[in-house]
C-alpha cells in the first residue's frame, strides 16, 4: 500500500508499505477513502516533534470502509463506513502515555490503517 512517511527533517515521501493485518481481537482494518494532514503533521515534517522519528506514517484522521474486524468487535462489519477521529487512542498503553496518541499503531495518511476499536 502507499503511505505518506516522515523520512527526515523537512522531508516526507510517498512509500510502499505492507498492508496492516489484525494484530489483536479489538482491531479493525480500514481502507482509507480520505485522510487529513493537520498542524501536528506539519510540526513533525519540520522536525519539531522529538518523539517522532523517521519512518513514521503521517496522518491521524480520516474516513474509510471497514475491511476486516477482530473477534471482539461486535459493532462493526466489513463494508461499514467509519470516521477515524484525529484524537483516537486507547488512552491506556505506554505509547499513549508518551503522548503519541492516535499515531500509536499506524498513521492514517495511508491506503489502509489498523485501528483499535473502543467498545
Secondary structure, 3 states (H helix, E strand, C coil): CEEEEEEECCEEEEEECCCCCCCCCCEEEEEEEEECCCHHHHHHHCCCCCCCCCCCECCCCEEEEEEEECCCCCCCCCCCEEEECCCCCCCCCHHHHCCCHHHCCCCCCECEEEEECCC
